[in-house]
């Protein structure tokens, strides 16, 4: 079996599993079992009841909350919680305790990086929970168990956290199993050129390991490297923040490194390796795609972007296998000439994802067909312009990609969509001739 199809199929199945929420509120149930028990004590902090209004002052902890499916409990977040699904969340300055208290949170989550506000928030009478980021695989389970217990209670909540952490590492295990193991690929992540980088005591180093590369700073601690270690270890690939590549290539101190000479400097947002929700899988995929582009190549001389090939292959594999194993929901095919609430619901979702940018009224015309076709193209589907069941499954799911290629939250089922407003102005399609 070719690497490309096998790689994509494994990741598609596992990513679909990860897309299922671990602790969404389902009428008092958590993951199909009774919700956890309160009061619960986490890190010496007693939480008396399930928190309904949580303020999260750490983008990494926000990522964990999203991975647990508990984002409905979030009432506010710090300004650096920039995840797409949190774009409408009330954003606060972590250094402004008055504003945070004004959001009336019944729990504030923060980590040591934002703990400067901890005492001031406690003085406001707020319940504040400081949770340390994970440093390795075992500690990852601790992190998830603590966050899940705080949000959904002891017992079932704790178990849901452990399960969510293990599911993420199942995906990382598969990535590690697929990347080449017959050679050592050395790498590093440089935050800057003056000694700040990813060392062995940081979780990002674990992500690198599961991506199939060896962190040359594995034996170092404290996020600091020295030029001698960098020169002696001579990495074959260097990762760095956006904007640092040109500076690195122009600095004579790094000119002899094989990564520089071979043009293997890859810019990657620091948030990818710092956030500890499902973002760790995205980071591992980017690292492995950059380090082992041969995994994504078939017998072709065509030059392509490995990340784009991953996205396309994963989308195709999801449709061919994983979506067939959903909750049994099927959709009636919609196409040009159809009209009604189902079409209106689909147009609403297309509008939400950025594909449809004009008024709509539940009439499936040529313009809507073009929007459907564009959605299919971005999401790796056959470009037919016909909204068959697979197209609608993906359209309403958390796996749907917006027009700019970003995953967004799932949409409500079509049955819950509003009916067309009879007073609304007709869309261009409403007045089109049947042949249009």
Helices and strands as residue ranges (DSSP letters): H 3-19, E 29-30, E 33-34, E 40-42, E 45-47, E 54-56, H 59-68, G 71-73, E 74-78, G 84-86, E 90-92, H 97-102, E 107-110, G 112-117, H 118-123, E 128-130, H 137-152, H 156-178, E 186-190, H 203-210, E 214-215, H 227-233, E 237-240, H 244-249, G 252-254, H 258-261, E 265-267, H 270-274, H 279-291, G 293-296, H 306-320, G 322-325, H 341-352, H 366-378, H 389-395, G 414-416
